[in-house]
Amino acid sequence: MSTIPTPADVFHRQARPLLAPEPHNPLTDPPFRLLWEQGINGARLLVHTKLVALTLATNADWVTGRIPDDAQPRLGRLVDLTRLDTGLVVASLTFLEQRGWIRREDRRRRWNVADIRLTVPGPIMRRLLKQARADRADRS
């Protein structure tokens, strides 16, 4: 038996967990999109990757961070809004997906038809929530 993974094995394998370990509670936690944008702005990303990420966030709901089906920014629209080359937008989306900042509902779908969901990597979400709770305690 061979232990070398096939391309299909690599495709189906998740590099890292994409969602935060604890679910976001919109009743007690700060708005998800606020946390997501703070995380993106604090992350060490290339400028064009941050631009693509923040452009994605403009379509998301403030409280839940969900992008409605009718507001899904497809690849062509992201290229138009960011004025970046198609290759840079695709590379940025792929990078954000690999690092756990976004998720496609179906990874087999291309970026021009895929539905995108904002996610926050677990360690970053824990840090953001801890910081938000400390800020709330300081104001009290």
N, C-alpha and C positions, 0 to 999 in steps of 0.2 A: 504494500500500500504506500502511496505517495502522501507526504505531508505538505506538499507545496499547494498553496491555495489556488484555485482556478479564478479567472476573472469574475465569474458569477459569485463565488464565495466572498471575494473582496467587495463586490458591489452591494451585497446584502448585509455585510457587517457594518455596524455602527462604530464610528471611531470613538465617540464619547457619548455619555448620556446627554441628550439635548435639552431636556426640561429640568427646571429647578427641582430639588428633592422635595420641597414642601410646596403645596399649591398656593397660588396667590389668592388671598382672601380680599375681595374688593371692599368688604365692609370695614375691615380693620387696617389693612395695609394701604400705603399710598397707591395712587393710580399706576397701573402696570406700565403704561406707555411712558410715564415719568421715570420710573425705575429703569426701563429699557434704554431710554435716551441718556440717562445719567451713566449707565453702564457702557454704552457705546462711546460717549464722550470721554470716559475715563480709560477706555481700552487703548492699547497701542495698536492702532490700525493705520494703514495708508490713507492719505487724504481722500482718494477716490472711493475707497471702500466705505469710509465714514459718510461720504456724500450719498452713496447708494443706500446705505443703511438708514440715514435720516430721511431720505426721500421715501423709502418704504414706510417709515413711521408716520408720515403725514396722512396716510390713508387709514391708519389704525384707530380704533376706538380708544378714547383717553383712559377710561376706567379699566377695560378688560384687555386692551391691546390686540383685539381680534380685527382682522381685515375682512370686511363684508365681501361676499361674492361679487357684487356689482362694482366694488371699488378695488378689486385685485389689480395691482399694477403689473401688467405683463411686460415682457422684455422690451418691446418696442416703445412703450410709454416711458419706461425707466430711461431708455437711451435718449428719448426726446427731452425729458425733464432734466436730466443731469448733463446733457450735451457731451457725454462721454462716448467713446468708441464701444461698439457692441461687445467686443472681446473683453474690454475692461469691466463692463457691467457683468458679464457672465463670470469672469474670474472673481469679481467682488462677491457676487451671490454665492458662488461655490465656496469661497473662503468663509463667508459668514455662516453658511450651512455646516461646514466642517468644524467650525469653532463653537457651534451651538447657539448662535444668535438668531437663526431663522430655521424653519423646517418646511419642507415640501410635504404635502399630504401623501403624494406618491412620488418616490425618488426616480421612478422610471420616466416620468413626464418631463419634458424639456421646460426650460425657464419661460418660454413664450406661451405656455398653456398651463403651467403648474400653479396651484393655489399655495400661497405662502403664509406662514404663521410665524409671528414673532415669539421667540423663546429667550430665556436668559440662562446661561450656564449656571449650574448649581452653586459653586463657590462664590461667584459674583453676586448671585441673588441673595445668598446668606449675608454677605458683606453689606449690600445695599439696604436690606431690611434692618440689619443691626444699626446701621448709621441712621436710618429714618426713625427708628424707635428711640435712639439716643437724642436726636434732634427734637422729637416730640416731648421727651422727658425734660429737656432743657427749657422748652417753652412753657412748661407747666409750673 
